[in-house]
């Protein structure tokens, strides 16, 4: 007969529903930025700076909880709500998704009425740079640069006005690499950057606090991996479900509404589960630089830091750019929607691999 330790249920429930709330959102953050037109260089720069903010925010949060220790549960619960709120607000950031334009029977020669200099002078809301693939009788031209007037999308002006063809069909996509000025001075860009930064900082602080709570609850009696595995179960399940429902309800226009609903439901359940948690007193270090110096004088610490750094570098390619590559490949092959595929990838990673290694991690560590 299976014995259930009721004392561990709150921490298991927290891991399950906290990570379940993040499953529909975290894997899609970089992809959402790509859909807004943010380049991989900028996204990589932002995600490279964020770990520095994590390093500063975690001891700052520890200091806050230490000063207001009687309110530590309220602070913890508030941080759960704030993290989900920051991610939820991404839904209301004005969309500027990469668009695709189809043109039939266009003339490849540059018409006199198409004044590129005049178009360049128009506002960012009036024009968009594009790259086009042209099919002209038996000839095909790829990667042709041009510009369109938004709202007058029956015509496209090409920078190369000497194409040797008569009548062509064209498929054009927004050129995110050359539309950067308009995007990076927009409210959309800065709202996105600020919200993902605040949300990701909150998520990482909550991860640290959740681990501290877990170790306080289990002490040396129970296996940490067997508690933490519930987080990966929740993450994988909701990533898969949200991938399916987002693709199902999107149709011709991509919508993240189902993912938002799943996140809010799981956050609400997590909030009530955490009311039953006993939050330990987390002491902030009195002298963080002295503590770091003591750690760095230990050879085992140096080896571990090197390993963690290498693992983080490799992991960052998967976390931030695997889905980016999938979306680029889908655009190249004219695949309309890949959200279910992305959900299946996360499910395979978490439900297929991480569950196994969370259960055997203790044995590997003691080997």
Beta strands, then each sheet from edge to edge (+ up, - down):
strand 1: 100-107
strand 2: 127-136
strand 3: 139-149
strand 4: 157-158
strand 5: 167-174
sheet 1: 1+ 5- 2+ 3- 4+
end
